[in-house]
Amino acid sequence: TNWYGVISPEIARVWGNRLYGCTICQEVCPVNVHVKPRSPRTSLGYVGPSLPLLEIIYMDESEYRKKYPNNQITANWIDFKAIRRNALIALGHIKDKATLPLLQKLSIDRDEVIAKTAQWAISNFSDR
């Protein structure tokens, strides 16, 4: 989602390892049922093994937009802060214990959205 705020735990649990979900919304929209894509889709917003979540979390917006130019994840209507938040949700689903120190640090971040999302990600490690 592009909306920047705290994602409820119920939504975070089903969000999975996505950075955004715009493509999915387009696919399930009843208005789009009979619309044919103009070009093949190569991504559904899911995080693949080559997308460095930690790097995205540490980047500022200008670095992010320079590193991923002309890419759907850097569309101007996708708020970079929302991408960072979504990367934290993805980390919570990936459950890599090596990310726990970063998540613990961010769990007390001044930005309430980042802090609460990092707290959720940590809590999701125990949900196996």
Backbone bond lengths (Angstrom), bond angles and torsions (degrees), N, CA, C in turn:
res aa  C-N    CA-C-N  psi(-1)  N-CA   C-N-CA  omega(-1)  CA-C   N-CA-C  phi
1 T - - - 1.443 - - 1.522 110.39 -
2 N 1.300 115.53 149.25 1.458 120.65 179.20 1.517 111.44 -91.38
3 W 1.319 117.58 -19.76 1.463 121.16 178.23 1.518 108.23 -61.71
4 Y 1.328 116.69 134.18 1.461 119.57 -178.95 1.511 109.85 -103.20
5 G 1.276 115.45 111.35 1.450 123.23 177.82 1.515 107.54 -174.02
6 V 1.320 116.04 -178.02 1.458 120.47 178.73 1.524 107.94 -76.39
7 I 1.312 115.56 126.23 1.464 122.04 176.99 1.529 107.30 -83.40
8 S 1.309 117.37 133.55 1.469 119.90 -179.68 1.529 109.51 -63.70
9 P 1.339 116.83 150.28 1.469 119.51 178.27 1.528 112.60 -56.43
10 E 1.336 117.00 -34.42 1.468 120.24 -179.99 1.531 110.93 -62.75
11 I 1.317 116.41 -41.94 1.468 120.12 178.65 1.522 110.29 -73.75
12 A 1.325 117.44 -42.16 1.472 120.53 -179.99 1.522 110.91 -58.47
13 R 1.344 116.93 -37.83 1.469 120.13 -179.49 1.523 112.02 -61.81
14 V 1.332 117.51 -35.73 1.466 119.51 -178.55 1.524 112.70 -96.89
15 W 1.333 117.22 -9.25 1.467 121.60 -179.05 1.521 110.34 -62.57
16 G 1.315 117.69 -36.98 1.464 121.29 178.49 1.510 112.36 72.65
17 N 1.309 115.51 -150.67 1.468 120.13 -176.28 1.526 110.89 -101.74
18 R 1.332 115.57 58.20 1.467 121.34 177.78 1.519 109.33 -107.88
19 L 1.322 115.87 148.05 1.462 119.50 170.71 1.519 110.39 -90.93
20 Y 1.291 117.41 -24.44 1.463 122.60 178.72 1.523 106.54 -160.89
21 G 1.296 117.47 167.04 1.457 119.58 -176.86 1.509 114.64 -131.08
22 C 1.306 116.65 19.67 1.465 120.68 -175.16 1.523 112.81 -58.03
23 T 1.302 117.67 -41.46 1.458 120.98 -178.08 1.523 110.28 -63.68
24 I 1.309 116.46 -40.93 1.457 120.38 179.83 1.525 110.12 -63.13
25 C 1.325 117.15 -43.19 1.471 120.32 177.80 1.522 110.46 -58.75
26 Q 1.323 116.65 -42.21 1.463 120.29 179.21 1.525 110.93 -63.42
27 E 1.323 116.65 -38.47 1.462 120.16 -177.43 1.524 112.95 -70.66
28 V 1.312 118.37 -34.08 1.464 120.43 -176.34 1.523 113.69 -95.34
29 C 1.321 118.27 -5.48 1.467 122.28 -179.55 1.528 109.58 -66.34
30 P 1.350 118.20 125.66 1.467 120.19 -179.27 1.526 113.48 -61.07
31 V 1.317 117.55 -26.24 1.467 120.82 178.81 1.529 110.40 -67.35
32 N 1.329 116.86 -28.80 1.465 121.58 -175.35 1.527 114.29 -92.68
33 V 1.323 118.16 4.26 1.462 121.65 -174.50 1.525 113.05 -52.06
34 H 1.314 117.97 -41.64 1.462 120.91 -174.94 1.529 113.56 -102.79
35 V 1.315 117.45 9.08 1.463 121.21 -179.73 1.525 108.83 -85.80
36 K 1.316 116.06 130.71 1.467 121.28 178.05 1.531 109.06 -92.25
37 P 1.343 117.90 135.85 1.467 119.80 177.15 1.525 111.00 -62.34
38 R 1.320 116.27 143.67 1.469 120.87 177.97 1.520 111.98 -80.45
39 S 1.312 116.79 -23.80 1.466 120.84 179.74 1.527 107.98 -147.46
40 P 1.331 116.61 159.02 1.468 118.69 179.78 1.529 110.71 -65.96
41 R 1.308 115.44 145.54 1.465 120.21 176.98 1.520 108.40 -93.97
42 T 1.297 115.54 130.33 1.463 119.11 -179.81 1.516 112.04 -103.06
43 S 1.320 118.23 -8.99 1.454 120.77 -177.59 1.514 109.68 -148.68
44 L 1.302 115.98 146.13 1.456 121.11 174.60 1.521 110.33 -112.42
45 G 1.326 116.56 16.91 1.447 119.69 -179.56 1.514 113.68 90.11
46 Y 1.328 116.74 -0.88 1.456 119.78 179.64 1.521 110.17 -75.33
47 V 1.303 115.08 150.19 1.459 120.65 177.99 1.517 108.08 -82.32
48 G 1.311 116.30 122.66 1.450 121.21 176.32 1.517 110.15 -97.29
49 P 1.313 116.86 174.96 1.461 119.86 -177.13 1.524 113.90 -66.43
50 S 1.324 117.88 -18.46 1.465 119.08 -176.96 1.526 113.42 -92.84
51 L 1.326 118.36 -3.87 1.458 120.50 -179.58 1.527 108.98 -94.23
52 P 1.324 117.24 113.32 1.470 120.93 -174.29 1.534 112.22 -80.55
53 L 1.323 116.52 96.45 1.463 120.63 -177.46 1.524 112.55 -59.35
54 L 1.324 116.71 -43.90 1.469 119.10 -178.89 1.517 110.88 -61.49
55 E 1.307 116.49 -40.87 1.462 120.80 178.68 1.530 110.33 -61.61
56 I 1.314 117.10 -42.44 1.465 120.98 179.06 1.525 110.48 -63.10
57 I 1.317 117.12 -40.93 1.463 120.65 -179.50 1.527 111.05 -64.24
58 Y 1.332 117.03 -36.71 1.467 120.82 -179.20 1.529 113.54 -80.73
59 M 1.325 117.92 -20.17 1.473 121.30 -176.42 1.520 112.03 -70.40
60 D 1.333 114.43 157.00 1.460 117.60 165.43 1.533 106.23 -96.27
61 E 1.317 116.04 172.17 1.463 119.42 -173.02 1.520 113.11 -62.75
62 S 1.328 118.37 -38.89 1.471 119.26 -178.43 1.528 110.88 -66.14
63 E 1.330 117.75 -39.48 1.475 120.42 176.69 1.528 110.07 -62.21
64 Y 1.323 115.49 -43.84 1.461 121.60 -178.71 1.530 110.99 -59.88
65 R 1.320 116.50 -47.70 1.467 120.23 -177.69 1.529 111.52 -68.88
66 K 1.338 117.70 -30.30 1.473 120.78 176.32 1.524 111.22 -72.40
67 K 1.332 116.63 -39.57 1.463 120.21 -176.91 1.531 112.08 -71.49
68 Y 1.328 117.45 -33.00 1.464 121.37 -176.84 1.529 111.23 -121.57
69 P 1.331 118.06 58.49 1.469 119.30 -178.71 1.532 110.83 -71.15
70 N 1.320 115.65 152.02 1.471 121.81 176.11 1.523 112.98 52.69
71 N 1.307 116.01 38.37 1.451 122.05 -178.70 1.523 107.74 -122.80
72 Q 1.320 116.90 147.51 1.462 118.64 -178.66 1.524 112.72 -62.24
73 I 1.321 119.41 -25.01 1.464 119.23 179.20 1.521 112.81 -76.54
74 T 1.336 117.30 -10.51 1.466 119.30 176.63 1.524 111.64 -113.21
75 A 1.317 116.62 21.90 1.466 119.19 175.23 1.526 108.30 -57.99
76 N 1.321 116.50 140.27 1.467 120.35 -175.34 1.521 113.94 -60.57
77 W 1.304 118.27 -24.17 1.461 119.93 -179.88 1.519 112.81 -83.14
78 I 1.337 117.74 -4.58 1.464 120.75 175.37 1.523 107.53 -96.22
79 D 1.308 116.62 111.73 1.458 123.34 -178.25 1.529 109.79 -64.43
80 F 1.324 116.93 125.99 1.462 120.83 -179.55 1.526 111.15 -59.04
81 K 1.323 117.47 -37.03 1.470 119.52 178.58 1.528 110.19 -61.44
82 A 1.322 117.21 -35.78 1.464 120.62 177.51 1.528 110.35 -68.18
83 I 1.327 117.11 -37.83 1.471 120.63 176.82 1.528 110.11 -61.20
84 R 1.332 116.86 -44.54 1.480 120.37 178.39 1.532 110.36 -61.24
85 R 1.321 116.27 -44.90 1.467 119.86 178.59 1.527 110.07 -60.32
86 N 1.331 116.46 -45.48 1.458 120.70 -179.19 1.524 111.62 -64.87
87 A 1.333 117.34 -32.64 1.468 120.79 175.93 1.528 109.95 -64.04
88 L 1.325 117.13 -36.77 1.468 120.22 176.73 1.527 110.76 -66.22
89 I 1.326 117.02 -40.00 1.468 119.81 176.76 1.528 109.53 -62.09
90 A 1.328 116.69 -43.45 1.473 120.46 178.16 1.523 110.77 -60.24
91 L 1.341 117.30 -41.95 1.470 119.84 177.36 1.526 110.78 -60.31
92 G 1.316 116.76 -37.54 1.459 120.13 177.43 1.515 112.57 -63.53
93 H 1.324 117.09 -29.63 1.463 121.05 177.88 1.521 111.96 -83.61
94 I 1.313 117.11 -33.10 1.466 120.67 -179.61 1.527 110.60 -71.85
95 K 1.338 116.68 -33.75 1.472 123.47 174.73 1.519 113.42 59.57
96 D 1.310 116.53 44.23 1.465 121.60 175.91 1.526 107.62 -86.36
97 K 1.325 116.63 113.26 1.471 120.64 -176.04 1.522 112.90 -60.53
98 A 1.315 117.48 -21.43 1.468 120.51 177.74 1.529 111.36 -65.53
99 T 1.332 117.43 -19.07 1.469 120.37 -179.94 1.528 112.65 -89.11
100 L 1.325 118.00 -7.01 1.466 120.64 -177.66 1.528 113.84 -57.55
101 P 1.345 120.23 -42.74 1.474 118.17 178.22 1.533 112.82 -58.28
102 L 1.319 117.21 -41.55 1.465 120.04 177.76 1.527 110.32 -65.30
103 L 1.319 116.92 -45.57 1.461 120.26 -179.64 1.527 111.04 -61.45
104 Q 1.331 116.93 -39.70 1.465 120.03 178.31 1.524 110.77 -64.69
105 K 1.322 116.79 -40.96 1.466 120.38 177.58 1.530 110.24 -62.47
106 L 1.323 116.73 -45.73 1.461 120.70 -178.12 1.528 112.79 -72.79
107 S 1.331 117.37 -17.28 1.467 120.07 179.98 1.527 112.63 -68.05
108 I 1.339 116.78 -10.34 1.472 120.86 175.64 1.532 110.61 -121.23
109 D 1.324 116.11 22.54 1.462 121.58 179.57 1.534 110.35 -62.25
110 R 1.328 116.05 151.88 1.470 120.86 178.17 1.526 112.09 -64.76
111 D 1.321 116.21 -29.32 1.466 120.94 177.62 1.536 107.51 -78.80
112 E 1.317 116.35 113.03 1.465 121.18 -175.79 1.529 112.33 -58.40
113 V 1.318 117.34 -36.86 1.468 120.75 -179.34 1.525 110.01 -64.36
114 I 1.324 116.80 -46.38 1.471 120.80 178.48 1.524 109.73 -63.32
115 A 1.332 117.56 -46.04 1.467 121.43 -178.31 1.529 111.21 -60.11
116 K 1.318 117.10 -49.42 1.474 119.99 -177.81 1.524 111.80 -68.03
117 T 1.320 116.84 -33.91 1.466 119.49 178.25 1.520 110.38 -69.80
118 A 1.322 117.72 -41.06 1.470 120.93 176.60 1.529 110.03 -63.15
119 Q 1.327 117.25 -39.94 1.469 120.67 177.27 1.525 110.44 -61.86
120 W 1.344 116.31 -42.25 1.460 119.30 177.79 1.529 110.02 -62.63
121 A 1.332 116.96 -44.61 1.469 120.89 -178.46 1.526 110.50 -58.74
122 I 1.324 116.71 -43.30 1.472 120.56 178.23 1.528 109.87 -61.99
123 S 1.320 116.72 -45.61 1.470 119.84 -178.79 1.526 111.44 -64.32
124 N 1.316 117.46 -29.19 1.461 121.03 -179.17 1.525 112.10 -72.42
125 F 1.337 117.83 -18.79 1.461 120.89 176.79 1.526 110.72 -60.85
126 S 1.322 117.36 -33.18 1.464 120.16 -177.77 1.527 112.29 -83.63
127 D 1.322 117.55 -10.80 1.472 121.66 178.47 1.522 109.46 -88.39
128 R 1.283 117.30 86.07 1.472 120.22 -178.84 1.493 111.17 -103.32
